[in-house]
Amino acid sequence: MMDNNNLKKHISGQFNSELEGVLNQVLVMGGLVEQQLTDAITAIHKQDLDMARQIVANDHKVNGLEVQIDEDCTRIIAKRQPAASDLRLVLAIIKTITDLERIGDVAKRIGMMLLDNANKKQPPLVSMENMGRRTVKMLHDALDAFARMDVEAAIEVHKEDSKVDREYESIIRELMTFMMEDPRSIPHVLNVLWCARSLERVGDRVQHICEYIIYFVKGKDVRHTSDEDIHSMLD
């Protein structure tokens, strides 16, 4: 459930209920996306086609939640005409669910790629499990920060993306070696490269969610700001 410490109470109890309902739906969506991403990492590692099929089949649930939450936010804006922090909260929610849906798309496309290449019997060229698990933990911690609207926790998660980037660069170097040693591996390498790049982008999208938390609580837009500069902006 949503921690309400950073949510001010309104004269209208119904308005409070609407906001809390939407926030809790975001966490439901986030939990589903986290599970989809976890399953996608497992499916890559184990080459599990049944799990890949389940990931693809579940994507409609993520999309449905995005549409529902978006409609609820539109209704709140039209009905309540929120201002100041209330408007920032609604905007943060709308932006957050967009990034969550796109993370869900990554999981789905990984599942589809595994299914499309099922008959080629190609072993994984490199392990992306560590990188994948790191992005899953980032997402989990960002959702936890979102539930509490915890700025310090959001900043810490934001910093973790640099580790994902370093792992991505290491994978790229390995894949380049495969291509140089055996040009016949290029089609397979490109598939693996796509997966690695998609996971790297998940880290970026988790950073966005952290930035929306900061925007809501502090009223500061820290997009395109380095980790070193974020603290100075908020002091």
C-alpha positions in Angstrom: 0.0 0.0 0.0 1.0 3.6 -0.6 2.7 5.4 2.2 0.8 8.7 2.7 3.4 10.7 4.6 4.2 12.8 1.5 0.6 13.2 0.4 -1.3 16.1 2.0 -4.8 15.6 3.1 -7.6 17.4 1.3 -10.9 18.8 2.4 -12.5 16.3 0.0 -12.0 12.8 1.4 -13.0 11.6 -2.1 -10.1 13.4 -3.7 -7.7 11.6 -1.2 -9.3 8.3 -2.1 -8.9 8.9 -5.8 -5.3 9.8 -5.5 -4.5 6.9 -3.2 -6.4 4.5 -5.5 -4.4 5.6 -8.6 -1.1 5.4 -6.7 -1.8 1.9 -5.5 -2.6 0.9 -9.1 0.8 2.2 -10.2 2.4 -0.1 -7.6 0.3 -3.0 -8.9 1.5 -2.3 -12.5 5.0 -1.9 -11.2 4.9 -5.3 -9.5 3.6 -6.9 -12.7 6.3 -5.3 -14.8 9.0 -6.3 -12.2 7.8 -10.0 -12.5 7.8 -9.8 -16.3 11.4 -8.5 -16.3 12.5 -11.1 -13.8 11.0 -13.8 -15.9 12.6 -12.4 -19.1 16.0 -12.6 -17.4 15.4 -16.2 -16.3 14.1 -17.1 -19.7 17.3 -15.8 -21.4 19.5 -17.6 -18.9 17.7 -20.9 -19.1 16.5 -20.7 -22.7 13.0 -21.4 -21.2 10.5 -21.2 -24.1 7.4 -21.9 -21.9 8.4 -18.9 -19.7 8.9 -16.8 -22.9 5.4 -17.7 -24.1 4.0 -16.7 -20.7 5.8 -13.3 -20.8 4.3 -12.5 -24.2 0.9 -13.6 -23.1 0.9 -11.4 -20.0 2.0 -8.2 -21.7 -1.7 -7.2 -22.3 -2.1 -6.9 -18.6 0.6 -4.3 -18.4 -0.9 -2.4 -21.3 -4.4 -2.6 -19.7 -3.2 -1.1 -16.5 -1.4 1.7 -18.3 -4.6 2.6 -20.1 -6.7 2.4 -17.0 -4.4 4.5 -14.8 -4.0 7.1 -17.7 -7.8 7.4 -17.9 -8.0 7.8 -14.1 -5.5 10.6 -14.1 -7.2 12.4 -17.0 -10.5 12.2 -15.0 -8.8 13.6 -11.9 -7.4 16.5 -13.9 -10.7 17.3 -15.4 -12.7 16.8 -12.2 -10.4 18.2 -9.5 -8.2 20.6 -11.5 -5.3 19.9 -9.3 -2.6 22.6 -8.7 0.9 22.7 -7.2 2.0 19.4 -5.6 -1.2 17.6 -6.6 -0.6 18.4 -10.2 3.0 17.4 -10.0 1.9 14.1 -8.5 -0.6 13.3 -11.3 2.1 14.3 -13.9 4.6 12.0 -12.1 2.2 9.1 -12.2 1.5 9.6 -16.0 5.2 9.7 -16.8 5.9 6.7 -14.5 3.4 4.4 -16.1 4.8 5.3 -19.5 8.2 4.1 -18.5 6.8 1.0 -16.8 4.9 0.1 -19.9 8.1 0.4 -22.0 10.0 -1.8 -19.5 7.2 -4.3 -20.0 7.7 -4.1 -23.7 11.4 -5.0 -23.3 10.4 -8.1 -21.4 7.8 -9.0 -24.1 10.3 -8.5 -26.9 12.9 -10.7 -25.2 10.3 -13.4 -24.9 9.4 -13.0 -28.6 13.1 -13.1 -29.6 13.6 -16.4 -27.7 10.6 -17.9 -29.4 11.6 -16.6 -32.9 15.1 -18.3 -32.5 13.8 -21.5 -30.8 14.7 -23.7 -33.8 18.2 -22.3 -34.3 19.7 -24.1 -31.2 22.1 -21.2 -30.5 23.7 -21.2 -27.1 24.0 -17.8 -25.3 27.2 -16.1 -26.4 27.5 -14.1 -23.1 25.7 -14.1 -19.8 23.4 -11.2 -19.2 22.1 -12.5 -15.9 24.1 -10.2 -13.7 23.2 -7.1 -15.7 19.6 -8.3 -15.9 19.4 -8.9 -12.1 20.8 -5.5 -11.4 18.2 -3.8 -13.5 15.5 -5.8 -11.7 16.8 -4.7 -8.4 16.9 -1.1 -9.5 13.3 -1.4 -10.6 12.3 -3.0 -7.3 14.0 -0.4 -5.2 12.6 2.5 -7.4 9.1 1.1 -6.8 9.8 0.9 -3.1 11.0 4.6 -3.2 7.9 5.5 -5.2 5.6 3.8 -2.6 7.2 6.0 0.2 8.0 9.0 -2.0 11.5 8.7 -0.6 13.8 11.2 -2.3 17.0 9.9 -0.7 16.2 6.3 -1.7 15.4 7.6 -5.3 18.8 9.3 -5.5 20.6 6.1 -4.4 18.8 4.0 -7.0 19.5 6.7 -9.7 23.3 6.2 -9.0 23.1 2.5 -9.6 22.6 3.0 -13.4 26.3 3.7 -13.8 27.0 0.0 -12.8 24.5 -1.2 -15.4 26.3 0.9 -18.0 29.7 -0.6 -17.1 28.3 -4.1 -17.4 26.7 -3.2 -20.8 30.1 -1.9 -22.0 31.8 -5.2 -20.9 29.2 -7.2 -22.8 29.7 -5.1 -25.9 33.4 -5.8 -25.9 32.8 -9.5 -25.6 30.4 -9.5 -28.5 32.8 -7.5 -30.7 35.4 -10.2 -30.1 32.9 -12.9 -31.3 32.1 -11.0 -34.4 35.8 -10.5 -35.3 36.7 -14.1 -34.7 33.8 -15.6 -36.6 31.8 -13.4 -39.0 29.2 -16.2 -39.2 28.2 -15.3 -35.6 27.1 -11.8 -36.6 23.3 -12.5 -36.9 23.3 -14.2 -33.5 25.5 -11.5 -32.0 23.1 -8.8 -33.2 20.2 -10.5 -31.3 22.3 -10.7 -28.1 23.4 -7.1 -28.6 19.7 -6.0 -28.9 18.9 -7.8 -25.6 21.8 -6.1 -23.9 20.9 -2.7 -25.2 17.3 -3.2 -24.1 18.4 -4.0 -20.6 20.7 -1.0 -20.5 17.7 1.1 -21.5 15.7 -0.4 -18.6 18.2 1.1 -16.3 17.7 4.5 -17.9 13.9 4.2 -17.5 14.3 3.3 -13.8 16.3 6.5 -13.5 13.4 8.4 -15.0 11.1 7.0 -12.3 13.5 8.2 -9.6 13.5 11.7 -11.2 9.7 11.8 -11.1 9.8 11.0 -7.4 12.2 13.9 -6.9 10.0 16.2 -9.1 6.9 15.4 -7.0 8.5 15.8 -3.6 10.9 18.7 -4.2 9.3 20.4 -7.2 12.7 20.3 -9.0 13.2 18.9 -12.5 16.5 16.9 -12.3 16.3 15.3 -15.8 19.6 15.4 -17.7 21.4 16.1 -14.4 24.4 14.2 -13.2 24.3 12.3 -9.9 26.8 14.7 -8.5 24.7 17.7 -9.4 21.4 16.4 -8.1 22.3 16.7 -4.4 23.5 20.3 -4.9 20.2 21.2 -6.7 18.2 19.8 -3.7 20.3 21.4 -1.0 
